[in-house]
């Protein structure tokens, strides 16, 4: 056995959930309705803007005519105190 006797792995801290606050009520957290609208791409130019080489982008769009970006979405957020949508100031 090596010289690691008695060592324990330290747990990694969990990522803190990002808190968005209402511009009109800075103490109030903004909430979402949980519904996500995923973004999608339809042509190779949209992929090249995101940094993909043009040839690769063409192949991807040929294989997937509607490419859903599962890590990019829009979500409606609102202030429970005033009911105002975030960004509708």
N, CA and C atoms as an extended XYZ file, in Angstrom:
267
Properties=species:S:1:pos:R:3:atomname:S:1:resname:S:1:resid:I:1 pbc="F F F"
N         0.840       -1.175        0.000 N   UNK     1
C         0.000        0.000        0.000 CA  UNK     1
C         0.885        1.238        0.000 C   UNK     1
N         0.451        2.280       -0.709 N   UNK     2
C         1.273        3.484       -0.823 CA  UNK     2
C         1.099        4.385        0.391 C   UNK     2
N         1.687        5.553        0.372 N   UNK     3
C         1.669        6.475        1.498 CA  UNK     3
C         0.373        7.251        1.632 C   UNK     3
N        -0.749        6.750        1.118 N   UNK     4
C        -2.028        7.453        1.203 CA  UNK     4
C        -2.854        6.962        2.384 C   UNK     4
N        -2.228        6.384        3.358 N   UNK     5
C        -2.924        5.801        4.488 CA  UNK     5
C        -3.708        6.876        5.248 C   UNK     5
N        -5.004        6.625        5.451 N   UNK     6
C        -5.842        7.495        6.260 CA  UNK     6
C        -6.345        8.748        5.567 C   UNK     6
N        -6.183        8.862        4.264 N   UNK     7
C        -6.693       10.058        3.586 CA  UNK     7
C        -8.090        9.787        3.057 C   UNK     7
N        -8.933       10.774        3.144 N   UNK     8
C       -10.293       10.682        2.625 CA  UNK     8
C       -10.476       11.734        1.543 C   UNK     8
N       -11.283       11.408        0.585 N   UNK     9
C       -11.573       12.376       -0.470 CA  UNK     9
C       -12.459       13.479        0.099 C   UNK     9
N       -12.105       14.707       -0.183 N   UNK    10
C       -12.899       15.840        0.277 CA  UNK    10
C       -14.057       16.034       -0.685 C   UNK    10
N       -15.303       16.119       -0.170 N   UNK    11
C       -16.432       16.322       -1.080 CA  UNK    11
C       -16.344       17.679       -1.771 C   UNK    11
N       -16.689       17.670       -3.034 N   UNK    12
C       -16.680       18.907       -3.802 CA  UNK    12
C       -17.903       19.739       -3.432 C   UNK    12
N       -17.757       21.060       -3.312 N   UNK    13
C       -18.928       21.883       -3.002 CA  UNK    13
C       -19.907       21.847       -4.164 C   UNK    13
N       -21.182       21.800       -3.838 N   UNK    14
C       -22.193       21.784       -4.888 CA  UNK    14
C       -22.322       23.181       -5.462 C   UNK    14
N       -22.634       23.232       -6.722 N   UNK    15
C       -22.778       24.530       -7.379 CA  UNK    15
C       -23.986       25.254       -6.811 C   UNK    15
N       -23.797       26.478       -6.431 N   UNK    16
C       -24.902       27.273       -5.889 CA  UNK    16
C       -25.847       27.640       -7.020 C   UNK    16
N       -27.131       27.576       -6.746 N   UNK    17
C       -28.126       27.938       -7.741 CA  UNK    17
C       -28.086       29.447       -7.935 C   UNK    17
N       -28.032       29.864       -9.160 N   UNK    18
C       -27.962       31.290       -9.461 CA  UNK    18
C       -29.274       31.946       -9.080 C   UNK    18
N       -29.199       33.028       -8.355 N   UNK    19
C       -30.397       33.743       -7.937 CA  UNK    19
C       -30.538       35.011       -8.761 C   UNK    19
N       -31.671       35.147       -9.424 N   UNK    20
C       -31.985       36.353      -10.165 CA  UNK    20
C       -32.983       37.143       -9.338 C   UNK    20
N       -32.777       38.442       -9.260 N   UNK    21
C       -33.621       39.286       -8.424 CA  UNK    21
C       -34.423       40.255       -9.283 C   UNK    21
N       -35.604       40.610       -8.792 N   UNK    22
C       -36.489       41.541       -9.486 CA  UNK    22
C       -35.858       42.929       -9.500 C   UNK    22
N       -35.828       43.611      -10.648 N   UNK    23
C       -35.259       44.958      -10.692 CA  UNK    23
C       -36.055       45.957       -9.839 C   UNK    23
N       -37.373       45.761       -9.734 N   UNK    24
C       -38.206       46.667       -8.945 CA  UNK    24
C       -38.171       46.341       -7.460 C   UNK    24
N       -37.931       45.076       -7.110 N   UNK    25
C       -37.880       44.619       -5.722 CA  UNK    25
C       -36.596       43.817       -5.523 C   UNK    25
N       -35.464       44.476       -5.267 N   UNK    26
C       -34.162       43.790       -5.207 CA  UNK    26
C       -34.081       42.668       -4.177 C   UNK    26
N       -34.976       42.627       -3.207 N   UNK    27
C       -34.949       41.555       -2.210 CA  UNK    27
C       -35.742       40.325       -2.654 C   UNK    27
N       -36.489       40.441       -3.745 N   UNK    28
C       -37.372       39.360       -4.209 CA  UNK    28
C       -36.708       38.550       -5.315 C   UNK    28
N       -36.616       37.218       -5.106 N   UNK    29
C       -36.095       36.324       -6.147 CA  UNK    29
C       -37.094       36.190       -7.270 C   UNK    29
N       -36.595       36.172       -8.496 N   UNK    30
C       -37.445       35.953       -9.663 CA  UNK    30
C       -37.621       34.457       -9.834 C   UNK    30
N       -38.822       34.038      -10.179 N   UNK    31
C       -39.131       32.622      -10.354 CA  UNK    31
C       -39.518       32.360      -11.798 C   UNK    31
N       -39.438       31.106      -12.176 N   UNK    32
C       -39.833       30.698      -13.520 CA  UNK    32
C       -40.990       29.720      -13.448 C   UNK    32
N       -41.679       29.565      -14.554 N   UNK    33
C       -42.791       28.616      -14.580 CA  UNK    33
C       -42.324       27.202      -14.915 C   UNK    33
N       -41.027       27.037      -15.153 N   UNK    34
C       -40.467       25.715      -15.423 CA  UNK    34
C       -40.557       25.283      -16.873 C   UNK    34
N       -41.282       26.018      -17.683 N   UNK    35
C       -41.424       25.652      -19.088 CA  UNK    35
C       -40.243       26.208      -19.876 C   UNK    35
N       -39.545       25.334      -20.592 N   UNK    36
C       -38.375       25.726      -21.361 CA  UNK    36
C       -38.688       25.625      -22.852 C   UNK    36
N       -38.271       26.632      -23.585 N   UNK    37
C       -38.418       26.643      -25.031 CA  UNK    37
C       -37.011       26.517      -25.616 C   UNK    37
N       -36.690       25.320      -26.105 N   UNK    38
C       -35.350       25.051      -26.603 CA  UNK    38
C       -35.105       25.773      -27.920 C   UNK    38
N       -33.887       26.210      -28.116 N   UNK    39
C       -33.487       26.871      -29.350 CA  UNK    39
C       -33.082       25.824      -30.374 C   UNK    39
N       -33.198       26.175      -31.628 N   UNK    40
C       -32.813       25.252      -32.686 CA  UNK    40
C       -32.171       26.023      -33.825 C   UNK    40
N       -31.401       25.303      -34.617 N   UNK    41
C       -30.718       25.876      -35.774 CA  UNK    41
C       -31.188       25.166      -37.028 C   UNK    41
N       -31.308       25.933      -38.108 N   UNK    42
C       -31.809       25.374      -39.358 CA  UNK    42
C       -30.807       25.417      -40.509 C   UNK    42
N       -29.741       26.206      -40.377 N   UNK    43
C       -28.798       26.286      -41.494 CA  UNK    43
C       -27.359       26.316      -40.997 C   UNK    43
N       -26.413       25.955      -41.879 N   UNK    44
C       -25.001       25.865      -41.486 CA  UNK    44
C       -24.414       27.199      -41.012 C   UNK    44
N       -24.913       28.311      -41.532 N   UNK    45
C       -24.386       29.619      -41.148 CA  UNK    45
C       -24.584       29.873      -39.644 C   UNK    45
N       -25.697       29.397      -39.095 N   UNK    46
C       -25.947       29.578      -37.666 CA  UNK    46
C       -24.935       28.796      -36.825 C   UNK    46
N       -24.489       27.662      -37.342 N   UNK    47
C       -23.473       26.885      -36.636 CA  UNK    47
C       -22.091       27.514      -36.776 C   UNK    47
N       -21.785       28.085      -37.933 N   UNK    48
C       -20.473       28.718      -38.100 CA  UNK    48
C       -20.352       29.958      -37.216 C   UNK    48
N       -21.439       30.660      -36.992 N   UNK    49
C       -21.428       31.806      -36.075 CA  UNK    49
C       -21.075       31.346      -34.665 C   UNK    49
N       -21.456       30.125      -34.324 N   UNK    50
C       -21.159       29.565      -33.002 CA  UNK    50
C       -19.783       28.909      -32.943 C   UNK    50
N       -18.992       29.029      -34.018 N   UNK    51
C       -17.620       28.557      -33.985 CA  UNK    51
C       -17.349       27.225      -34.660 C   UNK    51
N       -18.334       26.625      -35.301 N   UNK    52
C       -18.109       25.351      -35.982 CA  UNK    52
C       -17.579       25.613      -37.393 C   UNK    52
N       -16.584       24.833      -37.841 N   UNK    53
C       -16.088       24.992      -39.214 CA  UNK    53
C       -17.224       24.785      -40.230 C   UNK    53
N       -17.150       25.525      -41.351 N   UNK    54
C       -18.245       25.519      -42.330 CA  UNK    54
C       -18.550       24.120      -42.878 C   UNK    54
N       -17.527       23.361      -43.226 N   UNK    55
C       -17.743       22.004      -43.773 CA  UNK    55
C       -18.454       21.109      -42.756 C   UNK    55
N       -18.007       21.177      -41.501 N   UNK    56
C       -18.634       20.382      -40.437 CA  UNK    56
C       -20.074       20.817      -40.239 C   UNK    56
N       -20.318       22.127      -40.273 N   UNK    57
C       -21.675       22.656      -40.101 CA  UNK    57
C       -22.596       22.149      -41.212 C   UNK    57
N       -22.094       22.109      -42.431 N   UNK    58
C       -22.896       21.590      -43.542 CA  UNK    58
C       -23.262       20.128      -43.320 C   UNK    58
N       -22.294       19.330      -42.871 N   UNK    59
C       -22.565       17.911      -42.621 CA  UNK    59
C       -23.578       17.716      -41.490 C   UNK    59
N       -23.455       18.508      -40.446 N   UNK    60
C       -24.374       18.391      -39.309 CA  UNK    60
C       -25.796       18.728      -39.740 C   UNK    60
N       -25.972       19.812      -40.498 N   UNK    61
C       -27.314       20.215      -40.937 CA  UNK    61
C       -27.880       19.211      -41.940 C   UNK    61
N       -27.023       18.594      -42.746 N   UNK    62
C       -27.513       17.539      -43.648 CA  UNK    62
C       -28.023       16.352      -42.846 C   UNK    62
N       -27.339       16.020      -41.765 N   UNK    63
C       -27.737       14.878      -40.937 CA  UNK    63
C       -28.935       15.217      -40.050 C   UNK    63
N       -28.984       16.441      -39.555 N   UNK    64
C       -30.060       16.887      -38.656 CA  UNK    64
C       -30.609       18.206      -39.185 C   UNK    64
N       -31.620       18.165      -40.077 N   UNK    65
C       -32.149       19.402      -40.672 CA  UNK    65
C       -32.636       20.430      -39.640 C   UNK    65
N       -33.125       19.961      -38.505 N   UNK    66
C       -33.489       20.859      -37.402 CA  UNK    66
C       -32.663       20.409      -36.207 C   UNK    66
N       -31.627       21.176      -35.898 N   UNK    67
C       -30.719       20.827      -34.811 CA  UNK    67
C       -31.176       21.531      -33.533 C   UNK    67
N       -31.646       20.762      -32.571 N   UNK    68
C       -32.105       21.320      -31.294 CA  UNK    68
C       -30.903       21.492      -30.381 C   UNK    68
N       -30.783       22.666      -29.803 N   UNK    69
C       -29.696       22.963      -28.865 CA  UNK    69
C       -30.211       22.664      -27.458 C   UNK    69
N       -29.932       21.468      -26.963 N   UNK    70
C       -30.517       21.037      -25.698 CA  UNK    70
C       -29.924       21.734      -24.475 C   UNK    70
N       -28.860       22.510      -24.661 N   UNK    71
C       -28.292       23.253      -23.535 CA  UNK    71
C       -28.604       24.744      -23.615 C   UNK    71
N       -29.412       25.141      -24.591 N   UNK    72
C       -29.796       26.538      -24.770 CA  UNK    72
C       -31.311       26.628      -24.847 C   UNK    72
N       -31.895       27.447      -23.999 N   UNK    73
C       -33.338       27.599      -24.033 CA  UNK    73
C       -33.740       28.978      -23.535 C   UNK    73
N       -34.991       29.302      -23.772 N   UNK    74
C       -35.607       30.508      -23.243 CA  UNK    74
C       -36.599       30.071      -22.181 C   UNK    74
N       -36.715       30.859      -21.135 N   UNK    75
C       -37.651       30.535      -20.066 CA  UNK    75
C       -38.237       31.838      -19.543 C   UNK    75
N       -39.560       31.870      -19.379 N   UNK    76
C       -40.201       33.068      -18.850 CA  UNK    76
C       -39.962       33.147      -17.347 C   UNK    76
N       -39.497       34.298      -16.900 N   UNK    77
C       -39.244       34.535      -15.481 CA  UNK    77
C       -40.145       35.684      -15.025 C   UNK    77
N       -40.597       35.631      -13.778 N   UNK    78
C       -41.469       36.681      -13.265 CA  UNK    78
C       -41.218       36.906      -11.782 C   UNK    78
N       -41.639       38.059      -11.312 N   UNK    79
C       -41.536       38.408       -9.897 CA  UNK    79
C       -42.844       38.014       -9.218 C   UNK    79
N       -42.823       37.127       -8.213 N   UNK    80
C       -44.054       36.728       -7.546 CA  UNK    80
C       -44.696       37.878       -6.757 C   UNK    80
N       -43.904       38.868       -6.424 N   UNK    81
C       -44.425       39.990       -5.640 CA  UNK    81
C       -45.245       40.956       -6.498 C   UNK    81
N       -44.730       41.302       -7.662 N   UNK    82
C       -45.453       42.267       -8.514 CA  UNK    82
C       -46.032       41.626       -9.772 C   UNK    82
N       -45.673       40.370      -10.048 N   UNK    83
C       -46.208       39.674      -11.220 CA  UNK    83
C       -45.591       40.122      -12.523 C   UNK    83
N       -44.628       41.008      -12.462 N   UNK    84
C       -44.000       41.547      -13.658 CA  UNK    84
C       -43.002       40.539      -14.211 C   UNK    84
N       -43.027       40.411      -15.534 N   UNK    85
C       -42.041       39.540      -16.177 CA  UNK    85
C       -40.677       40.197      -16.082 C   UNK    85
N       -39.669       39.400      -15.822 N   UNK    86
C       -38.301       39.941      -15.748 CA  UNK    86
C       -37.912       40.481      -17.097 C   UNK    86
N       -37.391       41.661      -17.123 N   UNK    87
C       -36.987       42.277      -18.380 CA  UNK    87
C       -38.079       43.157      -18.983 C   UNK    87
N       -39.295       43.140      -18.409 N   UNK    88
C       -40.385       43.973      -18.913 CA  UNK    88
C       -40.514       45.213      -18.032 C   UNK    88
N       -39.458       46.006      -18.012 N   UNK    89
C       -39.471       47.208      -17.171 CA  UNK    89
C       -39.883       48.415      -17.969 C   UNK    89
